[in-house]
Amino acid sequence: MCSPEPVNCFPVLVNILSNTFLRLSNSTARFRVWSQLFFTGGNVDLKNNIFFSLFTYLLVLAAGLPPLFAMSSVEDYKVNSMSC
C-alpha cells in the first residue's frame, strides 16, 4: 500500500481515507491522489535561468555576511566588551 519512502505514504493515506469516506456517504465520486517530488517537465532554459539567478543571489549573500561579523567584532572592541 505504501512504498518505503515516507514522502509517498501521506498521499496514499489521503487517497484511501477520502475514498472510504466517499463510499460511506454513498457517493460515486472518487479521489485520485499522486505525488510528484520534482518538476519534471518544462523548459530547460527556464530551469537554467532559475538556477543561475539563485546561485547569483547566494553568492551576493555570502559576500555580504562576513563584513557583518567583522563589524560586530569592531563594535565589541570599541565598547571594550568581554566575552565569557
PDB file of N, CA, C and O in Angstrom:
ATOM      1  N   MET A   1       0.814  -1.193   0.000  1.00  0.00           N
ATOM      2  CA  MET A   1       0.000   0.000   0.000  1.00  0.00           C
ATOM      3  C   MET A   1       0.859   1.259   0.000  1.00  0.00           C
ATOM      4  O   MET A   1       0.462   2.298  -0.529  1.00  0.00           O
ATOM      5  N   CYS A   2       2.029   1.153   0.595  1.00  0.00           N
ATOM      6  CA  CYS A   2       2.871   2.329   0.710  1.00  0.00           C
ATOM      7  C   CYS A   2       4.319   1.918   0.466  1.00  0.00           C
ATOM      8  O   CYS A   2       4.765   0.881   0.956  1.00  0.00           O
ATOM      9  N   SER A   3       5.041   2.722  -0.283  1.00  0.00           N
ATOM     10  CA  SER A   3       6.439   2.399  -0.547  1.00  0.00           C
ATOM     11  C   SER A   3       7.282   2.723   0.692  1.00  0.00           C
ATOM     12  O   SER A   3       6.798   3.385   1.610  1.00  0.00           O
ATOM     13  N   PRO A   4       8.524   2.269   0.727  1.00  0.00           N
ATOM     14  CA  PRO A   4       9.376   2.527   1.905  1.00  0.00           C
ATOM     15  C   PRO A   4       9.690   4.012   2.128  1.00  0.00           C
ATOM     16  O   PRO A   4      10.107   4.398   3.220  1.00  0.00           O
ATOM     17  N   GLU A   5       9.496   4.825   1.120  1.00  0.00           N
ATOM     18  CA  GLU A   5       9.767   6.250   1.265  1.00  0.00           C
ATOM     19  C   GLU A   5       8.582   6.930   1.956  1.00  0.00           C
ATOM     20  O   GLU A   5       7.452   6.811   1.482  1.00  0.00           O
ATOM     21  N   PRO A   6       8.813   7.636   3.059  1.00  0.00           N
ATOM     22  CA  PRO A   6       7.700   8.255   3.781  1.00  0.00           C
ATOM     23  C   PRO A   6       7.033   9.389   3.015  1.00  0.00           C
ATOM     24  O   PRO A   6       5.913   9.777   3.345  1.00  0.00           O
ATOM     25  N   VAL A   7       7.699   9.926   1.998  1.00  0.00           N
ATOM     26  CA  VAL A   7       7.101  11.017   1.229  1.00  0.00           C
ATOM     27  C   VAL A   7       5.864  10.536   0.494  1.00  0.00           C
ATOM     28  O   VAL A   7       4.912  11.295   0.312  1.00  0.00           O
ATOM     29  N   ASN A   8       5.873   9.288   0.072  1.00  0.00           N
ATOM     30  CA  ASN A   8       4.754   8.758  -0.698  1.00  0.00           C
ATOM     31  C   ASN A   8       3.624   8.242   0.171  1.00  0.00           C
ATOM     32  O   ASN A   8       2.527   8.009  -0.336  1.00  0.00           O
ATOM     33  N   CYS A   9       3.853   8.057   1.456  1.00  0.00           N
ATOM     34  CA  CYS A   9       2.824   7.469   2.316  1.00  0.00           C
ATOM     35  C   CYS A   9       1.645   8.416   2.561  1.00  0.00           C
ATOM     36  O   CYS A   9       0.496   7.972   2.584  1.00  0.00           O
ATOM     37  N   PHE A  10       1.910   9.692   2.740  1.00  0.00           N
ATOM     38  CA  PHE A  10       0.820  10.617   3.051  1.00  0.00           C
ATOM     39  C   PHE A  10      -0.197  10.728   1.914  1.00  0.00           C
ATOM     40  O   PHE A  10      -1.396  10.647   2.183  1.00  0.00           O
ATOM     41  N   PRO A  11       0.219  10.909   0.660  1.00  0.00           N
ATOM     42  CA  PRO A  11      -0.790  10.948  -0.411  1.00  0.00           C
ATOM     43  C   PRO A  11      -1.592   9.654  -0.531  1.00  0.00           C
ATOM     44  O   PRO A  11      -2.786   9.695  -0.827  1.00  0.00           O
ATOM     45  N   VAL A  12      -0.958   8.521  -0.306  1.00  0.00           N
ATOM     46  CA  VAL A  12      -1.678   7.240  -0.357  1.00  0.00           C
ATOM     47  C   VAL A  12      -2.702   7.178   0.764  1.00  0.00           C
ATOM     48  O   VAL A  12      -3.835   6.746   0.548  1.00  0.00           O
ATOM     49  N   LEU A  13      -2.315   7.603   1.953  1.00  0.00           N
ATOM     50  CA  LEU A  13      -3.239   7.611   3.086  1.00  0.00           C
ATOM     51  C   LEU A  13      -4.420   8.545   2.835  1.00  0.00           C
ATOM     52  O   LEU A  13      -5.563   8.194   3.129  1.00  0.00           O
ATOM     53  N   VAL A  14      -4.150   9.723   2.296  1.00  0.00           N
ATOM     54  CA  VAL A  14      -5.232  10.667   1.982  1.00  0.00           C
ATOM     55  C   VAL A  14      -6.168  10.067   0.942  1.00  0.00           C
ATOM     56  O   VAL A  14      -7.385  10.218   1.044  1.00  0.00           O
ATOM     57  N   ASN A  15      -5.624   9.403  -0.037  1.00  0.00           N
ATOM     58  CA  ASN A  15      -6.440   8.780  -1.069  1.00  0.00           C
ATOM     59  C   ASN A  15      -7.348   7.708  -0.476  1.00  0.00           C
ATOM     60  O   ASN A  15      -8.539   7.664  -0.781  1.00  0.00           O
ATOM     61  N   ILE A  16      -6.793   6.850   0.365  1.00  0.00           N
ATOM     62  CA  ILE A  16      -7.581   5.763   0.963  1.00  0.00           C
ATOM     63  C   ILE A  16      -8.677   6.322   1.866  1.00  0.00           C
ATOM     64  O   ILE A  16      -9.829   5.895   1.786  1.00  0.00           O
ATOM     65  N   LEU A  17      -8.322   7.266   2.714  1.00  0.00           N
ATOM     66  CA  LEU A  17      -9.315   7.820   3.647  1.00  0.00           C
ATOM     67  C   LEU A  17     -10.415   8.588   2.924  1.00  0.00           C
ATOM     68  O   LEU A  17     -11.594   8.436   3.244  1.00  0.00           O
ATOM     69  N   SER A  18     -10.036   9.409   1.954  1.00  0.00           N
ATOM     70  CA  SER A  18     -11.064  10.187   1.254  1.00  0.00           C
ATOM     71  C   SER A  18     -12.011   9.286   0.472  1.00  0.00           C
ATOM     72  O   SER A  18     -13.219   9.521   0.461  1.00  0.00           O
ATOM     73  N   ASN A  19     -11.480   8.263  -0.178  1.00  0.00           N
ATOM     74  CA  ASN A  19     -12.356   7.353  -0.916  1.00  0.00           C
ATOM     75  C   ASN A  19     -13.222   6.526   0.028  1.00  0.00           C
ATOM     76  O   ASN A  19     -14.355   6.191  -0.317  1.00  0.00           O
ATOM     77  N   THR A  20     -12.715   6.194   1.204  1.00  0.00           N
ATOM     78  CA  THR A  20     -13.523   5.472   2.184  1.00  0.00           C
ATOM     79  C   THR A  20     -14.688   6.324   2.663  1.00  0.00           C
ATOM     80  O   THR A  20     -15.816   5.844   2.766  1.00  0.00           O
ATOM     81  N   PHE A  21     -14.410   7.595   2.957  1.00  0.00           N
ATOM     82  CA  PHE A  21     -15.495   8.483   3.404  1.00  0.00           C
ATOM     83  C   PHE A  21     -16.504   8.738   2.295  1.00  0.00           C
ATOM     84  O   PHE A  21     -17.696   8.888   2.565  1.00  0.00           O
ATOM     85  N   LEU A  22     -16.048   8.787   1.066  1.00  0.00           N
ATOM     86  CA  LEU A  22     -16.989   8.952  -0.047  1.00  0.00           C
ATOM     87  C   LEU A  22     -17.870   7.721  -0.208  1.00  0.00           C
ATOM     88  O   LEU A  22     -19.061   7.849  -0.491  1.00  0.00           O
ATOM     89  N   ARG A  23     -17.304   6.535  -0.031  1.00  0.00           N
ATOM     90  CA  ARG A  23     -18.109   5.312  -0.124  1.00  0.00           C
ATOM     91  C   ARG A  23     -19.120   5.237   1.005  1.00  0.00           C
ATOM     92  O   ARG A  23     -20.244   4.778   0.802  1.00  0.00           O
ATOM     93  N   LEU A  24     -18.728   5.685   2.201  1.00  0.00           N
ATOM     94  CA  LEU A  24     -19.657   5.673   3.332  1.00  0.00           C
ATOM     95  C   LEU A  24     -20.834   6.610   3.117  1.00  0.00           C
ATOM     96  O   LEU A  24     -21.925   6.371   3.634  1.00  0.00           O
ATOM     97  N   SER A  25     -20.617   7.670   2.360  1.00  0.00           N
ATOM     98  CA  SER A  25     -21.707   8.611   2.104  1.00  0.00           C
ATOM     99  C   SER A  25     -22.474   8.279   0.818  1.00  0.00           C
ATOM    100  O   SER A  25     -23.229   9.105   0.306  1.00  0.00           O
ATOM    101  N   ASN A  26     -22.270   7.057   0.303  1.00  0.00           N
ATOM    102  CA  ASN A  26     -22.969   6.569  -0.894  1.00  0.00           C
ATOM    103  C   ASN A  26     -22.734   7.453  -2.116  1.00  0.00           C
ATOM    104  O   ASN A  26     -23.646   7.678  -2.911  1.00  0.00           O
ATOM    105  N   SER A  27     -21.533   7.942  -2.257  1.00  0.00           N
ATOM    106  CA  SER A  27     -21.184   8.762  -3.414  1.00  0.00           C
ATOM    107  C   SER A  27     -20.489   7.901  -4.459  1.00  0.00           C
ATOM    108  O   SER A  27     -19.817   6.925  -4.126  1.00  0.00           O
ATOM    109  N   THR A  28     -20.655   8.266  -5.713  1.00  0.00           N
ATOM    110  CA  THR A  28     -19.987   7.536  -6.788  1.00  0.00           C
ATOM    111  C   THR A  28     -18.682   8.214  -7.192  1.00  0.00           C
ATOM    112  O   THR A  28     -17.925   7.666  -7.993  1.00  0.00           O
ATOM    113  N   ALA A  29     -18.411   9.390  -6.652  1.00  0.00           N
ATOM    114  CA  ALA A  29     -17.180  10.105  -6.987  1.00  0.00           C
ATOM    115  C   ALA A  29     -15.987   9.455  -6.286  1.00  0.00           C
ATOM    116  O   ALA A  29     -16.136   8.825  -5.239  1.00  0.00           O
ATOM    117  N   ARG A  30     -14.831   9.613  -6.865  1.00  0.00           N
ATOM    118  CA  ARG A  30     -13.607   9.071  -6.280  1.00  0.00           C
ATOM    119  C   ARG A  30     -12.495  10.109  -6.376  1.00  0.00           C
ATOM    120  O   ARG A  30     -12.460  10.910  -7.310  1.00  0.00           O
ATOM    121  N   PHE A  31     -11.595  10.087  -5.411  1.00  0.00           N
ATOM    122  CA  PHE A  31     -10.405  10.929  -5.439  1.00  0.00           C
ATOM    123  C   PHE A  31      -9.242  10.130  -5.997  1.00  0.00           C
ATOM    124  O   PHE A  31      -9.134   8.924  -5.775  1.00  0.00           O
ATOM    125  N   ARG A  32      -8.387  10.810  -6.714  1.00  0.00           N
ATOM    126  CA  ARG A  32      -7.147  10.206  -7.180  1.00  0.00           C
ATOM    127  C   ARG A  32      -6.015  11.120  -6.748  1.00  0.00           C
ATOM    128  O   ARG A  32      -5.936  12.265  -7.195  1.00  0.00           O
ATOM    129  N   VAL A  33      -5.147  10.632  -5.889  1.00  0.00           N
ATOM    130  CA  VAL A  33      -4.069  11.442  -5.338  1.00  0.00           C
ATOM    131  C   VAL A  33      -2.742  10.837  -5.764  1.00  0.00           C
ATOM    132  O   VAL A  33      -2.563   9.620  -5.726  1.00  0.00           O
ATOM    133  N   TRP A  34      -1.813  11.696  -6.170  1.00  0.00           N
ATOM    134  CA  TRP A  34      -0.475  11.224  -6.506  1.00  0.00           C
ATOM    135  C   TRP A  34       0.532  12.275  -6.068  1.00  0.00           C
ATOM    136  O   TRP A  34       0.198  13.442  -5.863  1.00  0.00           O
ATOM    137  N   SER A  35       1.733  11.842  -5.936  1.00  0.00           N
ATOM    138  CA  SER A  35       2.783  12.787  -5.548  1.00  0.00           C
ATOM    139  C   SER A  35       3.880  12.775  -6.591  1.00  0.00           C
ATOM    140  O   SER A  35       4.246  11.732  -7.133  1.00  0.00           O
ATOM    141  N   GLN A  36       4.385  13.945  -6.851  1.00  0.00           N
ATOM    142  CA  GLN A  36       5.488  14.096  -7.773  1.00  0.00           C
ATOM    143  C   GLN A  36       6.498  14.988  -7.072  1.00  0.00           C
ATOM    144  O   GLN A  36       6.225  16.160  -6.813  1.00  0.00           O
ATOM    145  N   LEU A  37       7.666  14.433  -6.766  1.00  0.00           N
ATOM    146  CA  LEU A  37       8.617  15.147  -5.935  1.00  0.00           C
ATOM    147  C   LEU A  37       9.199  16.368  -6.624  1.00  0.00           C
ATOM    148  O   LEU A  37       9.336  17.419  -5.998  1.00  0.00           O
ATOM    149  N   PHE A  38       9.538  16.253  -7.876  1.00  0.00           N
ATOM    150  CA  PHE A  38      10.191  17.340  -8.570  1.00  0.00           C
ATOM    151  C   PHE A  38       9.464  17.633  -9.866  1.00  0.00           C
ATOM    152  O   PHE A  38       8.816  16.764 -10.450  1.00  0.00           O
ATOM    153  N   PHE A  39       9.584  18.865 -10.296  1.00  0.00           N
ATOM    154  CA  PHE A  39       9.010  19.277 -11.561  1.00  0.00           C
ATOM    155  C   PHE A  39       9.825  18.642 -12.682  1.00  0.00           C
ATOM    156  O   PHE A  39      11.006  18.952 -12.836  1.00  0.00           O
ATOM    157  N   THR A  40       9.211  17.757 -13.466  1.00  0.00           N
ATOM    158  CA  THR A  40       9.974  17.011 -14.466  1.00  0.00           C
ATOM    159  C   THR A  40       9.841  17.577 -15.870  1.00  0.00           C
ATOM    160  O   THR A  40      10.713  17.345 -16.708  1.00  0.00           O
ATOM    161  N   GLY A  41       8.799  18.295 -16.141  1.00  0.00           N
ATOM    162  CA  GLY A  41       8.623  18.818 -17.482  1.00  0.00           C
ATOM    163  C   GLY A  41       9.041  20.272 -17.559  1.00  0.00           C
ATOM    164  O   GLY A  41       9.491  20.860 -16.575  1.00  0.00           O
ATOM    165  N   GLY A  42       8.890  20.833 -18.722  1.00  0.00           N
ATOM    166  CA  GLY A  42       9.140  22.261 -18.847  1.00  0.00           C
ATOM    167  C   GLY A  42      10.372  22.584 -19.662  1.00  0.00           C
ATOM    168  O   GLY A  42      10.994  21.724 -20.285  1.00  0.00           O
ATOM    169  N   ASN A  43      10.686  23.831 -19.630  1.00  0.00           N
ATOM    170  CA  ASN A  43      11.751  24.382 -20.439  1.00  0.00           C
ATOM    171  C   ASN A  43      13.089  24.272 -19.702  1.00  0.00           C
ATOM    172  O   ASN A  43      13.192  24.664 -18.540  1.00  0.00           O
ATOM    173  N   VAL A  44      14.097  23.748 -20.365  1.00  0.00           N
ATOM    174  CA  VAL A  44      15.421  23.597 -19.758  1.00  0.00           C
ATOM    175  C   VAL A  44      16.064  24.959 -19.548  1.00  0.00           C
ATOM    176  O   VAL A  44      16.762  25.171 -18.556  1.00  0.00           O
ATOM    177  N   ASP A  45      15.832  25.889 -20.480  1.00  0.00           N
ATOM    178  CA  ASP A  45      16.392  27.233 -20.330  1.00  0.00           C
ATOM    179  C   ASP A  45      15.826  27.939 -19.104  1.00  0.00           C
ATOM    180  O   ASP A  45      16.541  28.675 -18.424  1.00  0.00           O
ATOM    181  N   LEU A  46      14.554  27.719 -18.822  1.00  0.00           N
ATOM    182  CA  LEU A  46      13.948  28.317 -17.635  1.00  0.00           C
ATOM    183  C   LEU A  46      14.587  27.770 -16.370  1.00  0.00           C
ATOM    184  O   LEU A  46      14.856  28.522 -15.432  1.00  0.00           O
ATOM    185  N   LYS A  47      14.834  26.460 -16.338  1.00  0.00           N
ATOM    186  CA  LYS A  47      15.493  25.857 -15.177  1.00  0.00           C
ATOM    187  C   LYS A  47      16.894  26.423 -14.999  1.00  0.00           C
ATOM    188  O   LYS A  47      17.311  26.710 -13.877  1.00  0.00           O
ATOM    189  N   ASN A  48      17.627  26.586 -16.102  1.00  0.00           N
ATOM    190  CA  ASN A  48      18.970  27.148 -16.016  1.00  0.00           C
ATOM    191  C   ASN A  48      18.937  28.591 -15.524  1.00  0.00           C
ATOM    192  O   ASN A  48      19.776  28.989 -14.717  1.00  0.00           O
ATOM    193  N   ASN A  49      17.974  29.376 -16.004  1.00  0.00           N
ATOM    194  CA  ASN A  49      17.858  30.770 -15.561  1.00  0.00           C
ATOM    195  C   ASN A  49      17.545  30.849 -14.079  1.00  0.00           C
ATOM    196  O   ASN A  49      18.113  31.676 -13.366  1.00  0.00           O
ATOM    197  N   ILE A  50      16.651  29.999 -13.611  1.00  0.00           N
ATOM    198  CA  ILE A  50      16.310  29.993 -12.185  1.00  0.00           C
ATOM    199  C   ILE A  50      17.513  29.577 -11.363  1.00  0.00           C
ATOM    200  O   ILE A  50      17.799  30.179 -10.328  1.00  0.00           O
ATOM    201  N   PHE A  51      18.225  28.544 -11.816  1.00  0.00           N
ATOM    202  CA  PHE A  51      19.399  28.076 -11.083  1.00  0.00           C
ATOM    203  C   PHE A  51      20.454  29.173 -10.985  1.00  0.00           C
ATOM    204  O   PHE A  51      20.971  29.435  -9.899  1.00  0.00           O
ATOM    205  N   PHE A  52      20.780  29.815 -12.100  1.00  0.00           N
ATOM    206  CA  PHE A  52      21.831  30.824 -12.083  1.00  0.00           C
ATOM    207  C   PHE A  52      21.415  32.078 -11.334  1.00  0.00           C
ATOM    208  O   PHE A  52      22.259  32.733 -10.722  1.00  0.00           O
ATOM    209  N   SER A  53      20.135  32.428 -11.365  1.00  0.00           N
ATOM    210  CA  SER A  53      19.701  33.586 -10.590  1.00  0.00           C
ATOM    211  C   SER A  53      19.772  33.296  -9.095  1.00  0.00           C
ATOM    212  O   SER A  53      20.185  34.160  -8.322  1.00  0.00           O
ATOM    213  N   LEU A  54      19.376  32.095  -8.673  1.00  0.00           N
ATOM    214  CA  LEU A  54      19.500  31.736  -7.262  1.00  0.00           C
ATOM    215  C   LEU A  54      20.959  31.606  -6.839  1.00  0.00           C
ATOM    216  O   LEU A  54      21.321  31.984  -5.724  1.00  0.00           O
ATOM    217  N   PHE A  55      21.793  31.076  -7.722  1.00  0.00           N
ATOM    218  CA  PHE A  55      23.218  30.952  -7.443  1.00  0.00           C
ATOM    219  C   PHE A  55      23.853  32.330  -7.276  1.00  0.00           C
ATOM    220  O   PHE A  55      24.669  32.533  -6.377  1.00  0.00           O
ATOM    221  N   THR A  56      23.483  33.274  -8.137  1.00  0.00           N
ATOM    222  CA  THR A  56      23.997  34.638  -8.030  1.00  0.00           C
ATOM    223  C   THR A  56      23.531  35.282  -6.738  1.00  0.00           C
ATOM    224  O   THR A  56      24.309  35.964  -6.071  1.00  0.00           O
ATOM    225  N   TYR A  57      22.289  35.079  -6.380  1.00  0.00           N
ATOM    226  CA  TYR A  57      21.761  35.626  -5.133  1.00  0.00           C
ATOM    227  C   TYR A  57      22.529  35.072  -3.935  1.00  0.00           C
ATOM    228  O   TYR A  57      22.871  35.822  -3.021  1.00  0.00           O
ATOM    229  N   LEU A  58      22.801  33.779  -3.930  1.00  0.00           N
ATOM    230  CA  LEU A  58      23.547  33.182  -2.823  1.00  0.00           C
ATOM    231  C   LEU A  58      24.980  33.692  -2.772  1.00  0.00           C
ATOM    232  O   LEU A  58      25.529  33.871  -1.685  1.00  0.00           O
ATOM    233  N   LEU A  59      25.591  33.928  -3.921  1.00  0.00           N
ATOM    234  CA  LEU A  59      26.941  34.479  -3.930  1.00  0.00           C
ATOM    235  C   LEU A  59      26.966  35.896  -3.345  1.00  0.00           C
ATOM    236  O   LEU A  59      27.866  36.234  -2.576  1.00  0.00           O
ATOM    237  N   VAL A  60      25.998  36.707  -3.701  1.00  0.00           N
ATOM    238  CA  VAL A  60      25.925  38.061  -3.150  1.00  0.00           C
ATOM    239  C   VAL A  60      25.666  38.003  -1.650  1.00  0.00           C
ATOM    240  O   VAL A  60      26.247  38.770  -0.882  1.00  0.00           O
ATOM    241  N   LEU A  61      24.802  37.101  -1.244  1.00  0.00           N
ATOM    242  CA  LEU A  61      24.519  36.937   0.184  1.00  0.00           C
ATOM    243  C   LEU A  61      25.761  36.476   0.931  1.00  0.00           C
ATOM    244  O   LEU A  61      26.053  36.982   2.015  1.00  0.00           O
ATOM    245  N   ALA A  62      26.492  35.527   0.369  1.00  0.00           N
ATOM    246  CA  ALA A  62      27.706  35.030   1.012  1.00  0.00           C
ATOM    247  C   ALA A  62      28.780  36.107   1.065  1.00  0.00           C
ATOM    248  O   ALA A  62      29.572  36.135   2.006  1.00  0.00           O
ATOM    249  N   ALA A  63      28.825  36.988   0.081  1.00  0.00           N
ATOM    250  CA  ALA A  63      29.807  38.068   0.096  1.00  0.00           C
ATOM    251  C   ALA A  63      29.431  39.147   1.102  1.00  0.00           C
ATOM    252  O   ALA A  63      30.302  39.883   1.566  1.00  0.00           O
ATOM    253  N   GLY A  64      28.164  39.255   1.446  1.00  0.00           N
ATOM    254  CA  GLY A  64      27.729  40.299   2.364  1.00  0.00           C
ATOM    255  C   GLY A  64      27.747  39.901   3.826  1.00  0.00           C
ATOM    256  O   GLY A  64      27.696  40.772   4.695  1.00  0.00           O
ATOM    257  N   LEU A  65      27.817  38.615   4.125  1.00  0.00           N
ATOM    258  CA  LEU A  65      27.781  38.188   5.525  1.00  0.00           C
ATOM    259  C   LEU A  65      29.079  38.420   6.302  1.00  0.00           C
ATOM    260  O   LEU A  65      29.001  38.885   7.439  1.00  0.00           O
ATOM    261  N   PRO A  66      30.254  38.128   5.769  1.00  0.00           N
ATOM    262  CA  PRO A  66      31.475  38.332   6.568  1.00  0.00           C
ATOM    263  C   PRO A  66      31.678  39.751   7.085  1.00  0.00           C
ATOM    264  O   PRO A  66      32.131  39.904   8.220  1.00  0.00           O
ATOM    265  N   PRO A  67      31.369  40.803   6.316  1.00  0.00           N
ATOM    266  CA  PRO A  67      31.509  42.143   6.891  1.00  0.00           C
ATOM    267  C   PRO A  67      30.603  42.376   8.105  1.00  0.00           C
ATOM    268  O   PRO A  67      30.952  43.146   9.000  1.00  0.00           O
ATOM    269  N   LEU A  68      29.455  41.720   8.137  1.00  0.00           N
ATOM    270  CA  LEU A  68      28.581  41.882   9.302  1.00  0.00           C
ATOM    271  C   LEU A  68      29.239  41.327  10.558  1.00  0.00           C
ATOM    272  O   LEU A  68      29.159  41.934  11.626  1.00  0.00           O
ATOM    273  N   PHE A  69      29.889  40.175  10.432  1.00  0.00           N
ATOM    274  CA  PHE A  69      30.589  39.604  11.579  1.00  0.00           C
ATOM    275  C   PHE A  69      31.768  40.486  11.986  1.00  0.00           C
ATOM    276  O   PHE A  69      32.033  40.675  13.173  1.00  0.00           O
ATOM    277  N   ALA A  70      32.471  41.024  10.987  1.00  0.00           N
ATOM    278  CA  ALA A  70      33.612  41.884  11.287  1.00  0.00           C
ATOM    279  C   ALA A  70      33.157  43.151  11.988  1.00  0.00           C
ATOM    280  O   ALA A  70      33.811  43.598  12.931  1.00  0.00           O
ATOM    281  N   MET A  71      32.058  43.736  11.555  1.00  0.00           N
ATOM    282  CA  MET A  71      31.559  44.958  12.193  1.00  0.00           C
ATOM    283  C   MET A  71      31.121  44.681  13.620  1.00  0.00           C
ATOM    284  O   MET A  71      31.279  45.533  14.495  1.00  0.00           O
ATOM    285  N   SER A  72      30.580  43.515  13.859  1.00  0.00           N
ATOM    286  CA  SER A  72      30.198  43.146  15.212  1.00  0.00           C
ATOM    287  C   SER A  72      31.426  43.080  16.106  1.00  0.00           C
ATOM    288  O   SER A  72      31.392  43.539  17.248  1.00  0.00           O
ATOM    289  N   SER A  73      32.504  42.513  15.595  1.00  0.00           N
ATOM    290  CA  SER A  73      33.735  42.426  16.377  1.00  0.00           C
ATOM    291  C   SER A  73      34.321  43.803  16.631  1.00  0.00           C
ATOM    292  O   SER A  73      34.837  44.063  17.719  1.00  0.00           O
ATOM    293  N   VAL A  74      34.250  44.688  15.650  1.00  0.00           N
ATOM    294  CA  VAL A  74      34.768  46.051  15.820  1.00  0.00           C
ATOM    295  C   VAL A  74      33.951  46.795  16.866  1.00  0.00           C
ATOM    296  O   VAL A  74      34.516  47.505  17.698  1.00  0.00           O
ATOM    297  N   GLU A  75      32.644  46.645  16.839  1.00  0.00           N
ATOM    298  CA  GLU A  75      31.793  47.294  17.840  1.00  0.00           C
ATOM    299  C   GLU A  75      32.114  46.785  19.238  1.00  0.00           C
ATOM    300  O   GLU A  75      32.165  47.562  20.191  1.00  0.00           O
ATOM    301  N   ASP A  76      32.331  45.467  19.360  1.00  0.00           N
ATOM    302  CA  ASP A  76      32.702  44.907  20.656  1.00  0.00           C
ATOM    303  C   ASP A  76      34.035  45.483  21.128  1.00  0.00           C
ATOM    304  O   ASP A  76      34.208  45.742  22.319  1.00  0.00           O
ATOM    305  N   TYR A  77      34.956  45.682  20.226  1.00  0.00           N
ATOM    306  CA  TYR A  77      36.261  46.228  20.580  1.00  0.00           C
ATOM    307  C   TYR A  77      36.131  47.679  21.033  1.00  0.00           C
ATOM    308  O   TYR A  77      36.806  48.100  21.973  1.00  0.00           O
ATOM    309  N   LYS A  78      35.253  48.456  20.360  1.00  0.00           N
ATOM    310  CA  LYS A  78      35.092  49.870  20.693  1.00  0.00           C
ATOM    311  C   LYS A  78      34.513  50.063  22.078  1.00  0.00           C
ATOM    312  O   LYS A  78      34.910  50.987  22.789  1.00  0.00           O
ATOM    313  N   VAL A  79      33.568  49.200  22.482  1.00  0.00           N
ATOM    314  CA  VAL A  79      32.936  49.359  23.799  1.00  0.00           C
ATOM    315  C   VAL A  79      33.622  48.539  24.874  1.00  0.00           C
ATOM    316  O   VAL A  79      33.161  48.484  26.014  1.00  0.00           O
ATOM    317  N   ASN A  80      34.735  47.897  24.506  1.00  0.00           N
ATOM    318  CA  ASN A  80      35.538  47.091  25.440  1.00  0.00           C
ATOM    319  C   ASN A  80      34.706  46.003  26.120  1.00  0.00           C
ATOM    320  O   ASN A  80      34.790  45.814  27.334  1.00  0.00           O
ATOM    321  N   SER A  81      33.910  45.298  25.333  1.00  0.00           N
ATOM    322  CA  SER A  81      33.111  44.220  25.927  1.00  0.00           C
ATOM    323  C   SER A  81      33.969  42.980  26.114  1.00  0.00           C
ATOM    324  O   SER A  81      34.908  42.737  25.356  1.00  0.00           O
ATOM    325  N   MET A  82      33.635  42.210  27.122  1.00  0.00           N
ATOM    326  CA  MET A  82      34.382  40.983  27.433  1.00  0.00           C
ATOM    327  C   MET A  82      33.451  39.795  27.212  1.00  0.00           C
ATOM    328  O   MET A  82      32.290  39.826  27.619  1.00  0.00           O
ATOM    329  N   SER A  83      33.961  38.752  26.569  1.00  0.00           N
ATOM    330  CA  SER A  83      33.190  37.519  26.387  1.00  0.00           C
ATOM    331  C   SER A  83      33.478  36.574  27.534  1.00  0.00           C
ATOM    332  O   SER A  83      34.569  36.577  28.104  1.00  0.00           O
ATOM    333  N   CYS A  84      32.488  35.768  27.862  1.00  0.00           N
ATOM    334  CA  CYS A  84      32.673  34.800  28.940  1.00  0.00           C
ATOM    335  C   CYS A  84      33.446  33.599  28.499  1.00  0.00           C
ATOM    336  O   CYS A  84      33.685  32.692  29.296  1.00  0.00           O
TER     337      CYS A  84
END
